[in-house]
Amino acid sequence: WKHALGALELIPSKIPFSLLENANSDDTNTTTKTLSMRVGPTEIAYVQIPSQSWVKTNAYNINMPRGALLGMQAAIQGNLTQSMHNTSVEDWLGTTHDRSYWKYFYLTEPDTILHTKNHLLPLIRDGLEEGIMYMPHRLQPLPHEYNLPPAPTAKQDENNKQQQQQEHNVSRGNKYISKRYKGRYLPGDIHPFSNITFLDQDDHCCDAGKGWPGRSKEFGIKQAPCGNWWWGCGFGDKNNYDIQQLNASEIRENHKRLLPYPMMSLKSGTGIVFGPAEQGRRCFPSKEPCTIVTSLEKEELE
């Protein structure tokens, strides 16, 4: 990420993963596992958190975002020393510029794609200048029939006839449905999952405020009893149903945690269908700019 509002450098994915692989293959007794390399003007580094206390909280034994923030703060303040922390300011901030150069930081995870509007970047910068911290609405991708491969052509059908008979593949509309996907996607012809809103650069998704309807008490414990993530209770081996054999009511029941969330997809994104935020927060697609309601205004409205 270049300084301030510069262009995003696209780094081949194999490079950071290669760094991680090399770091993990080091002698486990080695305390310093900082690896870095340069791709054009961008430096990529793998840095090991120096202390367990940096990542431990009351709720989690390992909270990596906390460790990353503490490390970055210590680097900016010049409070890292190699002898004490087994890491240095250069490990965190690179060797091209000194620590006074850096002004803004973007904290993310390797499986997260940042999507924003180019014309809003100056406004984001102005907000940062005022001390505002921005938190992206973390949309959760969902397996959906819309994203299944297209149905094969007649020629492909003939060429793959034997394989299709073995797999009991069927075509519905322009989608190719195989038993390999059995029970692992939301159907494209059953409401409300069939209602996908496609958002372009002029559209908005307005945050609905605090509230996690898919994780409400009516569904029991917050983290799904089916294991893994709360939104996945209708997928996977435990509920490995065939949507061709279940009626609409049964499918909605299996995915009842997802019913309060609108389905959406970004026209300028990857095309994946999204629903809730990862932790269950909700936003609503809108053609109009979102209205921010302060706590005081909310009390007055109530």
C-alpha angles and dihedrals in degrees: 000000000000122000117286112330099350123134120284112254111226107221122196105253093227091066100065091037089051089054091051092047092050092046093050091049092057122107106287089225091062109105097192114065103160114143125176140172139174128242108185107308092339125094119207119199139180108208127185117222104245100213138036088220089066093064103032120100135165090262101038136033090208119032105166097184088059091052092049092051093047091048093049092047091050090049094050091048092048093241099131122099126179094224095052104032103024086233135075143210089260091056090060103033103029130236101270098079136021121246094266089068096066119087110155132035132194116209114201144141128247094250095052125094117202113222120180140144117272094217090057095059094091090051091049089052091050090051092050089052087057091052097257118153115213121215115193118225098247105220115201117223113228129201103251136172088237089070097048117114115274119264113272120256121251090262092050089047090057094045093049098036095117093047091048091052090052093049097039091232120182134188122226114185106313096334128101112222121191132177085246086076094045110150093346103106141047113257118250096214103051123085130270093017091054092060104087120172113210112212125204132188092282095052130087139208107213118212112242094211128236114350135094106206095177090057098043124136093260088073094051122236118021095242108060116261087224088071130241115050124358093236092056100067092108094051136064139043097312091059097028096156129156111240089210090064100043127074124234094262092055093049092050089049092053090051098035091130090064097048096091092057127085116232113234142167132196114238091207094041134072094294093245117146115243132195125165130006112265093263095041103267115143138220130184125223113243140176089207126071114267119260116227112217115199122215091253093050090048091054090049091050091050 
